Amino acid sequence: MFEHPDYRIFGFLAGVRNYSRSPVIAPPRGLPADLDVVGDEFDSWRAELFATSWLTLAELQAYDYDQVFKDRRLRNGGYGAGPVHEGESDIVRLRDFLTPYFFERLTILTGLGAPDDVRIVIGFDE
């Protein structure tokens, strides 16, 4: 579902490579007990993954994305944009930090079933 690597999203979903020190929706929970429903594609990656976790769509929808936080990565040079200039704010709203890409994916998930029944299973590799 989240096809391209984005440390902002990784940090938010599981605290992985959270260089910005953004809020984390939940610490890694490990793989769900009924992992057999995930599928063969995930199984082929399983041995290479760390910080595995899962979240329900209900959890993702209920989260407060309008909270603000101090983006530590922005202060330390940003996302390839160079250093932050004096007076430039490093206080960001989580909704803006996660970018429209994240919320487009949530919209796709809403069409898959009841929020408590739909979940994402995540894992990270080197």
N, CA, C and O of each residue as an XYZ file, in Angstrom:
504
protein
N       0.823     -1.186      0.000
C       0.000      0.000      0.000
C       0.874      1.260      0.000
O       0.632      2.178     -0.783
N       1.879      1.308      0.867
C       2.824      2.425      0.877
C       4.066      1.949      0.130
O       5.014      1.442      0.730
N       4.041      2.123     -1.188
C       5.048      1.513     -2.049
C       6.414      2.166     -1.990
O       7.425      1.466     -2.053
N       6.476      3.460     -1.873
C       7.794      4.087     -1.935
C       8.305      4.419     -0.540
O       7.522      4.781      0.339
N       9.615      4.299     -0.332
C      10.182      4.558      0.994
C      10.101      6.032      1.352
O      10.495      6.896      0.568
N       9.597      6.304      2.516
C       9.487      7.669      3.009
C       9.684      7.628      4.519
O       8.827      7.127      5.247
N      10.807      8.152      4.986
C      11.120      8.079      6.406
C      10.107      8.818      7.267
O       9.946      8.494      8.444
N       9.423      9.805      6.702
C       8.377     10.478      7.480
C       7.273      9.486      7.822
O       6.817      9.429      8.964
N       6.843      8.706      6.834
C       5.781      7.725      7.056
C       6.286      6.588      7.940
O       5.572      6.147      8.840
N       7.516      6.103      7.695
C       8.092      5.043      8.528
C       8.105      5.473      9.997
O       7.715      4.713     10.883
N       8.560      6.700     10.236
C       8.658      7.205     11.611
C       7.299      7.276     12.272
O       7.152      6.908     13.437
N       6.306      7.744     11.541
C       4.961      7.855     12.098
C       4.341      6.489     12.365
O       3.750      6.283     13.425
N       4.461      5.559     11.436
C       3.795      4.265     11.567
C       4.401      3.384     12.656
O       3.677      2.642     13.319
N       5.723      3.455     12.849
C       6.336      2.520     13.800
C       7.565      3.067     14.520
O       8.250      2.321     15.220
N       7.854      4.354     14.362
C       9.035      4.908     15.011
C      10.340      4.497     14.349
O      11.408      4.688     14.930
N      10.280      3.936     13.148
C      11.464      3.459     12.440
C      12.121      4.608     11.691
O      11.469      5.316     10.924
N      13.402      4.785     11.917
C      14.168      5.880     11.304
C      13.438      7.210     11.451
O      13.308      7.984     10.503
N      12.979      7.438     12.636
C      12.187      8.639     12.924
C      13.107      9.821     13.216
O      13.132     10.342     14.330
N      13.855     10.231     12.208
C      14.821     11.310     12.350
C      14.154     12.631     12.706
O      14.772     13.491     13.333
N      12.924     12.794     12.318
C      12.190     14.024     12.617
C      11.634     14.037     14.036
O      11.260     15.088     14.557
N      11.585     12.870     14.648
C      10.968     12.692     15.969
C       9.494     13.094     15.938
O       9.000     13.799     16.818
N       8.821     12.627     14.908
C       7.385     12.871     14.782
C       6.632     12.009     15.786
O       7.196     11.062     16.334
N       5.374     12.326     16.033
C       4.560     11.415     16.844
C       4.529     10.039     16.163
O       4.613      9.943     14.938
N       4.410      8.996     16.958
C       4.342      7.618     16.457
C       2.973      7.073     16.808
O       2.573      7.102     17.972
N       2.252      6.578     15.819
C       0.900      6.093     16.071
C       0.913      4.891     17.017
O       0.032      4.773     17.868
N       1.898      3.999     16.883
C       2.011      2.847     17.788
C       3.395      2.239     17.641
O       3.910      2.142     16.527
N       4.006      1.827     18.748
C       5.296      1.131     18.620
C       5.079     -0.207     17.918
O       3.963     -0.727     17.920
N       6.120     -0.771     17.321
C       5.962     -2.053     16.623
C       5.338     -3.117     17.519
O       5.728     -3.281     18.675
N       4.370     -3.833     16.970
C       3.606     -4.852     17.697
C       3.997     -6.266     17.296
O       3.487     -7.235     17.858
N       4.885     -6.389     16.343
C       5.182     -7.704     15.790
C       4.147     -8.061     14.746
O       3.267     -7.263     14.422
N       4.261     -9.251     14.230
C       3.327     -9.698     13.209
C       2.037    -10.196     13.853
O       2.070    -10.738     14.957
N       0.913    -10.020     13.183
C      -0.355    -10.496     13.744
C      -0.397    -12.020     13.819
O       0.249    -12.709     13.028
N      -1.148    -12.528     14.758
C      -1.244    -13.975     14.971
C      -1.789    -14.702     13.740
O      -1.394    -15.833     13.458
N      -2.690    -14.055     13.012
C      -3.288    -14.690     11.827
C      -2.588    -14.255     10.545
O      -3.234    -13.905      9.557
N      -1.280    -14.283     10.576
C      -0.483    -13.801      9.448
C      -0.768    -14.549      8.155
O      -0.488    -14.019      7.079
N      -1.306    -15.739      8.216
C      -1.583    -16.504      7.004
C      -2.507    -15.764      6.048
O      -2.555    -16.096      4.864
N      -3.234    -14.780      6.530
C      -4.115    -14.022      5.635
C      -3.367    -12.930      4.868
O      -3.949    -12.283      3.998
N      -2.101    -12.719      5.175
C      -1.342    -11.652      4.528
C      -0.984    -12.004      3.095
O      -1.153    -11.177      2.199
N      -0.497    -13.205      2.860
C      -0.215    -13.619      1.488
C       1.228    -13.994      1.237
O       2.115    -13.731      2.049
N       1.439    -14.613      0.092
C       2.750    -15.130     -0.286
C       3.788    -14.035     -0.501
O       4.959    -14.225     -0.171
N       3.379    -12.896     -1.047
C       4.341    -11.828     -1.313
C       5.006    -11.379     -0.022
O       6.223    -11.193      0.017
N       4.224    -11.204      1.027
C       4.789    -10.798      2.312
C       5.687    -11.899      2.871
O       6.744    -11.610      3.432
N       5.277    -13.148      2.722
C       6.076    -14.272      3.222
C       7.471    -14.286      2.609
O       8.437    -14.642      3.284
N       7.590    -13.906      1.349
C       8.897    -13.916      0.696
C       9.839    -12.867      1.287
O      11.056    -12.998      1.159
N       9.308    -11.845      1.921
C      10.110    -10.781      2.532
C      10.330    -10.995      4.023
O      11.249    -10.405      4.591
N       9.531    -11.808      4.661
C       9.474    -11.900      6.120
C      10.836    -12.030      6.798
O      11.080    -11.344      7.791
N      11.722    -12.874      6.305
C      13.015    -13.122      6.950
C      13.911    -11.885      6.960
O      14.807    -11.782      7.797
N      13.681    -10.953      6.047
C      14.534     -9.755      5.938
C      13.994     -8.558      6.720
O      14.619     -7.498      6.724
N      12.870     -8.705      7.368
C      12.200     -7.561      7.987
C      12.524     -7.411      9.463
O      12.791     -8.386     10.166
N      12.494     -6.156      9.915
C      12.573     -5.852     11.333
C      11.461     -4.865     11.648
O      10.840     -4.311     10.741
N      11.213     -4.648     12.916
C      10.181     -3.698     13.370
C       8.844     -3.971     12.683
O       8.186     -3.044     12.209
N       8.451     -5.219     12.629
C       7.172     -5.558     12.022
C       6.029     -5.116     12.927
O       6.161     -5.084     14.150
N       4.929     -4.783     12.314
C       3.781     -4.307     13.071
C       2.534     -4.370     12.208
O       2.588     -4.777     11.047
N       1.432     -3.973     12.773
C       0.166     -3.884     12.049
C      -0.678     -2.796     12.696
O      -0.524     -2.483     13.877
N      -1.565     -2.232     11.904
C      -2.490     -1.194     12.351
C      -3.824     -1.403     11.652
O      -3.865     -1.835     10.500
N      -4.904     -1.100     12.341
C      -6.208     -1.163     11.693
C      -6.507      0.173     11.025
O      -5.964      1.213     11.397
N      -7.375      0.116     10.040
C      -7.830      1.344      9.402
C      -8.522      2.237     10.432
O      -8.397      3.460     10.371
N      -9.243      1.644     11.366
C      -9.911      2.430     12.411
C      -8.889      3.249     13.205
O      -9.134      4.420     13.498
N      -7.762      2.654     13.553
C      -6.718      3.388     14.277
C      -6.173      4.533     13.430
O      -5.981      5.647     13.917
N      -5.930      4.241     12.161
C      -5.397      5.266     11.264
C      -6.388      6.408     11.066
O      -5.985      7.569     10.990
N      -7.670      6.096     10.982
C      -8.684      7.139     10.789
C      -8.898      7.970     12.045
O      -9.184      9.163     11.948
N      -8.768      7.375     13.207
C      -9.063      8.073     14.460
C      -7.926      8.969     14.944
O      -8.125      9.788     15.841
N      -6.761      8.826     14.370
C      -5.595      9.562     14.862
C      -5.740     11.063     14.611
O      -6.346     11.467     13.619
N      -5.197     11.880     15.489
C      -5.246     13.341     15.366
C      -4.092     13.829     14.496
O      -2.980     14.028     14.987
N      -4.353     14.019     13.226
C      -3.329     14.463     12.288
C      -3.142     15.977     12.294
O      -2.267     16.496     11.601
N      -3.948     16.680     13.059
C      -3.813     18.129     13.110
C      -2.900     18.597     14.234
O      -2.688     19.799     14.394
N      -2.358     17.672     15.011
C      -1.405     18.061     16.049
C      -0.117     18.548     15.406
O       0.213     18.170     14.282
N       0.593     19.376     16.119
C       1.858     19.915     15.618
C       3.005     19.376     16.465
O       2.830     18.993     17.622
N       4.174     19.362     15.854
C       5.374     18.922     16.555
C       6.579     19.648     15.961
O       6.497     20.255     14.893
N       7.671     19.572     16.663
C       8.915     20.203     16.210
C       9.686     19.182     15.377
O      10.144     18.167     15.901
N       9.828     19.448     14.099
C      10.492     18.535     13.170
C      11.999     18.682     13.322
O      12.587     19.656     12.851
N      12.615     17.719     13.977
C      14.063     17.764     14.234
C      14.878     17.594     12.956
O      15.982     18.129     12.855
N      14.361     16.871     11.998
C      15.101     16.685     10.749
C      15.136     17.982      9.962
O      16.143     18.301      9.329
N      14.066     18.714      9.996
C      14.027     19.995      9.297
C      15.097     20.925      9.860
O      15.788     21.612      9.108
N      15.227     20.945     11.163
C      16.224     21.794     11.819
C      17.634     21.368     11.423
O      18.528     22.210     11.335
N      17.845     20.082     11.184
C      19.178     19.567     10.884
C      19.451     19.446      9.388
O      20.272     18.627      8.977
N      18.791     20.232      8.589
C      19.115     20.254      7.176
C      17.984     19.860      6.255
O      18.119     19.946      5.034
N      16.880     19.433      6.813
C      15.713     19.169      5.993
C      15.818     17.921      5.153
O      16.593     17.014      5.455
N      15.047     17.882      4.115
C      14.933     16.734      3.230
C      15.683     17.023      1.940
O      15.125     16.920      0.848
N      16.935     17.379      2.077
C      17.731     17.698      0.909
C      17.594     19.147      0.484
O      18.083     19.532     -0.578
N      16.936     19.947      1.298
C      16.684     21.340      0.923
C      17.706     22.298      1.517
O      17.580     23.509      1.337
N      18.707     21.795      2.214
C      19.699     22.663      2.829
C      19.268     23.085      4.214
O      18.185     22.717      4.670
N      20.101     23.852      4.887
C      19.811     24.222      6.274
C      18.621     25.162      6.397
O      18.301     25.916      5.478
N      17.986     25.098      7.536
C      16.874     26.009      7.824
C      17.469     27.367      8.171
O      18.407     27.457      8.964
N      16.935     28.396      7.591
C      17.426     29.744      7.849
C      16.828     30.292      9.135
O      15.731     29.901      9.534
N      17.537     31.178      9.766
C      17.072     31.792     11.007
C      15.671     32.363     10.817
O      15.405     33.066      9.842
N      14.790     32.060     11.742
C      13.432     32.569     11.680
C      12.471     31.644     10.960
O      11.257     31.824     11.050
N      12.993     30.659     10.247
C      12.133     29.707      9.555
C      11.598     28.707     10.575
O      12.349     28.248     11.435
N      10.351     28.372     10.498
C       9.714     27.522     11.502
C      10.021     26.050     11.270
O      10.016     25.567     10.138
N      10.288     25.351     12.363
C      10.438     23.901     12.287
C       9.274     23.224     13.007
O       9.320     22.025     13.280
N       8.233     23.995     13.312
C       7.000     23.454     13.888
C       6.089     23.117     12.715
O       5.745     23.985     11.913
N       5.703     21.850     12.623
C       4.898     21.413     11.492
C       3.650     20.685     11.971
O       3.635     20.093     13.050
N       2.622     20.738     11.167
C       1.395     19.983     11.431
C       1.602     18.584     10.853
O       2.079     18.440      9.728
N       1.248     17.572     11.609
C       1.455     16.192     11.191
C       0.824     15.910      9.836
O       1.412     15.202      9.019
N      -0.351     16.448      9.586
C      -1.040     16.241      8.299
C      -0.177     16.726      7.138
O      -0.111     16.061      6.104
N       0.479     17.861      7.290
C       1.341     18.395      6.234
C       2.630     17.581      6.119
O       3.128     17.336      5.020
N       3.154     17.175      7.254
C       4.387     16.395      7.315
C       4.249     15.068      6.560
O       5.166     14.663      5.845
N       3.115     14.397      6.716
C       2.919     13.084      6.093
C       2.646     13.168      4.595
O       2.737     12.154      3.903
N       2.327     14.308      4.094
C       2.095     14.591      2.673
C       0.784     13.992      2.161
O       0.255     13.057      2.762
N       0.259     14.524      1.056
C      -0.979     13.992      0.485
C      -0.888     12.506      0.129
O      -1.897     11.802      0.176
N       0.293     12.025     -0.221
C       0.473     10.611     -0.567
C      -0.073      9.694      0.531
O      -0.780      8.731      0.232
N       0.241      9.976      1.780
C      -0.222      9.161      2.902
C      -1.747      9.124      2.949
O      -2.342      8.061      3.120
N      -2.368     10.272      2.797
C      -3.831     10.348      2.908
C      -4.536      9.773      1.681
O      -5.666      9.294      1.784
N      -3.888      9.816      0.536
C      -4.438      9.129     -0.642
C      -4.514      7.627     -0.385
O      -5.481      6.976     -0.780
N      -3.498      7.079      0.276
C      -3.485      5.655      0.602
C      -4.575      5.314      1.613
O      -5.204      4.261      1.512
N      -4.801      6.186      2.579
C      -5.889      5.947      3.537
C      -7.235      5.915      2.834
O      -8.103      5.117      3.184
N      -7.409      6.779      1.846
C      -8.657      6.797      1.082
C      -8.858      5.467      0.361
O      -9.969      4.939      0.325
N      -7.794      4.931     -0.208
C      -7.885      3.625     -0.875
C      -8.306      2.554      0.130
O      -9.145      1.709     -0.181
N      -7.736      2.585      1.320
C      -8.063      1.586      2.339
C      -9.526      1.644      2.756
O     -10.104      0.617      3.112
N     -10.130      2.821      2.719
C     -11.522      2.943      3.166
C     -12.483      2.162      2.280
O     -13.586      1.825      2.712
N     -12.083      1.872      1.057
C     -12.946      1.110      0.161
C     -12.817     -0.399      0.315
O     -13.436     -1.153     -0.436
N     -12.020     -0.848      1.280
C     -11.752     -2.281      1.403
C     -12.597     -2.995      2.451
O     -12.534     -4.219      2.560
N     -13.379     -2.259      3.216
C     -14.202     -2.913      4.227
C     -14.364     -2.064      5.472
O     -14.002     -0.887      5.493
N     -14.917     -2.680      6.511
C     -15.150     -1.991      7.780
C     -13.812     -1.609      8.416
O     -12.888     -2.422      8.416
N     -13.684     -0.394      8.957
C     -12.417      0.078      9.504
C     -11.769     -0.849     10.536
O     -10.543     -0.926     10.604
N     -12.566     -1.549     11.333
C     -11.971     -2.464     12.308
C     -11.479     -3.759     11.670
O     -10.689     -4.486     12.272
N     -11.939     -4.050     10.458
C     -11.562     -5.286      9.775
C     -10.402     -5.102      8.798
O      -9.742     -6.074      8.430
N     -10.155     -3.875      8.382
C      -9.080     -3.599      7.425
C      -7.828     -3.232      8.219
O      -7.879     -2.406      9.130
N      -6.719     -3.846      7.868
C      -5.467     -3.506      8.552
C      -4.320     -3.507      7.562
O      -4.374     -4.127      6.500
N      -3.296     -2.797      7.947
C      -2.050     -2.845      7.191
C      -1.048     -3.608      8.050
O      -1.016     -3.464      9.272
N      -0.234     -4.419      7.387
C       0.857     -5.122      8.042
C       2.126     -4.515      7.476
O       2.298     -4.430      6.259
N       3.014     -4.092      8.364
C       4.213     -3.395      7.912
C       5.463     -4.067      8.450
O       5.449     -4.713      9.498
N       6.518     -3.901      7.720
C       7.820     -4.372      8.126
C       8.856     -3.563      7.363
O       8.566     -3.020      6.297
N      10.021     -3.488      7.891
C      11.061     -2.639      7.298
C      12.289     -3.478      7.031
O      12.600     -4.397      7.789
N      12.991     -3.163      5.950
C      14.234     -3.863      5.648
C      15.358     -2.834      5.564
O      15.128     -1.625      5.570
N      16.553     -3.342      5.487
C      17.725     -2.447      5.471
C      17.829     -1.686      4.203
O      18.755     -0.893      4.033
